[in-house]
């Protein structure tokens, strides 16, 4: 199970080489970057049925997301699990320009008086009325050639839209780096786009319980479109050729896939 991250220790480790942030080994043959890759924090607030969700929604909507935006983060996504493990829970996706911005957010929140006032009910919750059961945090870095999230122009116009969160696990760092290259420069993302699989982000997981791994987020107008587009992708000749290439088969570089269908909350900015 993942746990909340010690932000300052992570920054020190990154500086000293203890955390791999777009190293030469990982991004070998990746080609030129289209800008400095974003860093993503994925928070998983695990809940139990009852009033927890209402408390957490109030905090995220009125306190955390507005303050995170004032601090220069975002847009911030907030999602519930529709299909897959983890329900009830709320996923919060926070984009940062850099690892330093991730480290700096807690101190910025502490200095934000509006945030402090709005967050009081959340921070002052009692053991008898907790705002969540547990919190897991995963940190990710965008692929070099997909360095920024791709967002709908106005997500609030389509709250029926769904998202698919997928994580690919590998047995070794070499295999994980190969799978990243398969997406980033090997043509898999282009096949996604052509067959209707619309990506929001692709990222290397920097923390987690089953590293090495990568995570990406797709979006669809509805489940029927999602099923149809995945079928088109699976039958695509270029994909069939790519997945059969020696060194790129699932058996050689992927040990498992986690998959969830998410729905955006009414206050999600993604």
N, C-alpha and C positions, 0 to 999 in steps of 0.2 A: 504494500500500500504506500502511496506517495504521502508526503507530509509537507506542511508549510516550510518554506525555504528561508534559511538564514541569508538575507540579502547581502550583507557586508562580507560574510565569509565567501559567498559566491563570487563577488567582485574581486576579492583577493585571489581566489583560486583561478579565475579567468586571467588575471594579470600575470600570475606565475605559471600558467599553463596547465593548471589542474582541471579546468573545464575547457573542452574543445569548442571554440567559437569560430566556425568557418576556417578550420585549419587546412593546410595544403593537402594533407592526406584525404580529408573528407571531400574536398572540392576539386580534387585532381581531375583534369580534363573538363572542368565545368565551363570554361570560357569566360569572357568578360562579364562582370556583374553589371546589372542595370541600375545600380544605386546601392547604398548601404542597406543590407537586409534588416528588416524589422525584427524585433524580439517580441514574442507573445507569451503572456501569462494566461494559463487556463486554470481557473479556480473551479473546483467542484464542491459545492455546498451540499452535503448529504443531509436529508431531512427525514422526519417521520410524519405520518399523516396527522393532520390537525392544524393548529394555528401557526406553526413554524413558517410555512410558506408565506403567509400574509406578513409576518414580521420581516422576513428577509426581503420580500418584494418592496416593502416600504423603505427599507434601508438602501437598497440598490437604486431605486427610482429617485428618491428625494435627496440622498446623501452621497453615496459612493460614486455613482456615474457622473453627476454634475461636477463633483470635486475632481475626479480623475480627468475630465475634460479641461477644467481650469488649469490643471497641472500639466497639460500638454499631451495627455494620453488619448487613445481612442481613434475612431469611434469604438465604443464598448458594446459588445454583444452579450445578451443574456438569453439563455435557452432552457427549456425543460425537456426531459426525455419522453418521447412519444413511443418509440419502439426500441427495445434493447435493454441491457442491464443498467441498473442505477436509479430507477425510479422508486420513490420521489427524490429528486435532486434538482439543483439549478447550476448550470454551467455559465461561468462568466469569463469572457474572452477579452483580455486587455492588451492592445498593441502598444509598443513602446518604440521610440526611435533608436534606442540603444540599451545595452545592459546597464549603463550608468543611470538612465532614466528610470529603469525598473528599481534600482537600488534607492533612488531618491524619493520615490512616491510616498512612503510612510511619513517621512519628515515633512513633505509638502502637505499631506493631509493634516498632520498635527498642527501646522501653522495656519490652516484654513479655518477661520472662525465660523464661517457659514456651514462648513462640513461638520465641525464639532457640535454645533447646535442641532443640525438635522440628524446627526448620528446618535444623539443622546439615548433615545429609547433602545437602540440596538446595543450600544455599549453598556448600558445599565441593566440589561436583561438579567433576571435572576436564575438560579439553578432550576427553579420550578417552572420557568417560562423561557427556556433558551431559544436563541434565534436560529440555531442549526444544531445538528447532531455531531457533525465533524466536518473538517475542511481539508481537502487535498489540493496541492498546487503543482502544476507542471509548467516548466519553462521550455520554450522552443525558440529556434531561430529560423527565419524564412530562408528558402533556397536562394542561391545567388541570382538565378535568372527568373525568379518569381519573388522579388524582394519586398513587394507591397501587397496588402490585401486588395482584392477586386470586389467592389461593393455595388449593390443596386443604387441607382440614383436617389430613390426615395423609398427606403424599406417600409415606411409606415403606410404606404399605399397597398401593401400586399401582406397582411399578417397571416394569410393562409399558407404562405410560402413555407417550405420545409427545408431542413439542412441535414446533411449526412456527414457525420464525424467518423473518420476511419484512421486507425493506427496500425502500421505494419511493423512487425517485429522480425529481427534477424538474429542469427546465431553467433555472429562475429562482427567486429567493426568493419572489416573488409567487405563482408556481405551487405551490411547496412549501407556503406558508402556506395556500393554498386547499385543498390536499389534506388538511392537518391539520384545518382547519375542517370539511371534509366528513366526517371521522371524528368529531371531538370534539363538534361541535354540529349537524352536518348530517344526523344520523340513521343514518350507516353502522354505528356501533358497536351501535346498537339492533337493526339488521337482523342483524348478526353474532349477537347473543345469541339472537334469536328463531329463527334457523335452525340453531342448535347449534354455532356457532363460538365457543368459550369463550376469552375473552382473559385473558392473564396481565398484560400491560402494553402501553401505547401510549406512544411517546416521540418527541420531536424529536431528531434527531442533531445534536450540537454539534460533533463532530469527525468526520473521515473523509476518504476520498480522492475521494468523488463527491457532495459537498454541492451543493445542499440535499437532504436526505432525511429520512425518518422510518422508524422500526423498531417492529415489534410482535411479540409472542409469543402463540401460541395453544396450547391443550392438548387432547388427545383420548385416549380410552382405547385406541385402536388405529387402524391405517391404514384399515381398512374403514369405521369411523365417520367418519374424516376425509374420505374420498372421498365418502361419502354426504352429509355435511353441506355440503361445498362445492358439490355438485350442487344441493342444496336452495337454498343461497344464490344461486347463479347464475341460478336460475329464479324467484326471488322477485319478484313484481310491483313492490314498493316499490324494490327494488334496480335493476330494469330501468329504472324511471322516473328514479331518481336518477342513474344512470350516463349517461343520455341527455340530462340537463339541460345546456343550453348553458353553457359555462364549467367544467363538471365532468367532461367526457369524458376518457378516458385520453389521447387524442391531445393534448389541450390542457394537461394538468397533470402527466402522468406519462411519463417517458422510459424507464423500465425497472424491473423487480422482481427482486430476489435472493431465493431461496427455498431453505430447507434443512429437512429433517426431523431432529430431534435426539432422542436418548434420554438420560434422566437417569442419572448414575452412581449406584452404590449409596450413596454418601455425600452426594448432592445434597440440599439442604434445600427444593428447589422441584420 
